[in-house]
Amino acid sequence: MIQRMTIPGRLPGLNEYTRACRAHPMAGAKMKREAQDAVLWCARAARLRPHGGPVRVRYQFFEAPARKGARLRDKSNIASFAVKVIEDALVEAGLIPDDGWDEVAGYSCEFARTADPRIVVTIEDGLA
């Protein structure tokens, strides 16, 4: 089974999350909770069904071009926090049993620039 969901906009990056955690212990927790809730809403809206066995996850990050005088976020900054938040949300929603070695066989990340920022998450099961 292959399922797909789209998360509109973008999630905070690892740098933003780290700054929030350093500012106040609960600020980082609040940022993660808000991001995870946004992902949960998208998963429910996509009507995803639970996967029983190991899954492979493909993340496609579509980032808006940098504004004049601004820099694009680093790819690892974009993906690292997002992957954790998305996988935690998939577990919370009951779509995968856990996000450990036995349940997530692997994942891949792709990046592109577009005027329509979003994250497309593809979940494929039946792969060891």
N, C-alpha and C positions, 0 to 999 in steps of 0.2 A: 504494500500500500504506500502510495506517495501522497503527501498532503502539503499544503502551502498556506502560509498566512503572510499578510503584509502589515508592517507596523509603520504608520505614517510618521513623517518627520524623522527625528533622530533621538537617540538616547544619549545621556551624558557619557562623556569619555572617562577613562581611568584617571586622567589628571584632575578633572572636575570632582570626581568622587574622592580622590585622595585629599584634595584641598578641603572638601566638606568635612571629612573625617578629622582632619587636623584642626579645623575651626572649632568643632564641638562634637563629642562622641555621638550625639543623637542626630546631628545634621547628616552624617553619612548614612545612618540607618534610615532616615526619612527619605533621602534621595533614592536609595535602593528600593524602598517600599513603593514609592511613587512610580518609579520606572517599571518595577515588577507588576504593579497594578495595571499600568498601561498595556503591558504585554498580555496579561491575563484577559483584559477586555478584548484585545485583538484576536486572541485564540478562541474565545467564546463566540465572537462575531463570525469567525471563519468556520465555526461548527466542526472543529477538529475532533477526531475520534481517538480513543486511547490506543497506544501501541503496546503489544505484549512483550516482544523480544527486543534485542538490541536494535538501535537506530543509528543512522548516519544523518547528520544535520548539515545543510548547506546554507550559509549566511551570505546574502548579497547586500552589501552596504552601498546605497546611492546617496552621496553627499553633495550638497549644494556647492557650486564653485565659490572660491574665496572672494569675499568682498574686497574692494580696493583698500589696500593697506593691511589686510588681514591675511593670515596664513591658513592653509588647509590643516586639519588635524592629522596627526600621524596615524597610519593604518592600525598599528598595534594599540594605540590609544583608543581608537574607535571600537575595535573588536573586543578587547579584553574584558571590559566591564559589561558590554552588551551580551557577549556569549554567556557569562555567568548569570546575569539577570534573566535572560531568555530561558536558559535551561532550568533555573530555579522556578520560574513561572510555569514551565511545562510540567514539572514535578508537582507543584502546588495544584495545578488544574487536573491532575490525574491522567495526563496524556502520556507520560512515561513514568515508570515506577520509581526511578532514581536517576541521578546524573553521574553515577559512578562508572567505573571501567566496564562492568558487565552490561550496563544498559546503553551507554553511548559508545558505539564502536569507533566513532571518529567524527570529525567535522572539518569543513573547509570554509574559507572566507574569500570573497571576491569583492572588489571595490570599483566604483565608477562615479563620475561626476555628472550631475543632472540638475535641472531646475526644480525637480520634484523629489526632495529628499525623502527616503524611506528605507526600510529594511525588509527584505523578502527572505522568509525562513521556509526552507523546504525540508520536510522530515520524511525519510524513507526507511521502512522497516524490512525485516527479514534478512539482514546482512550481518554476518558474524565478523 
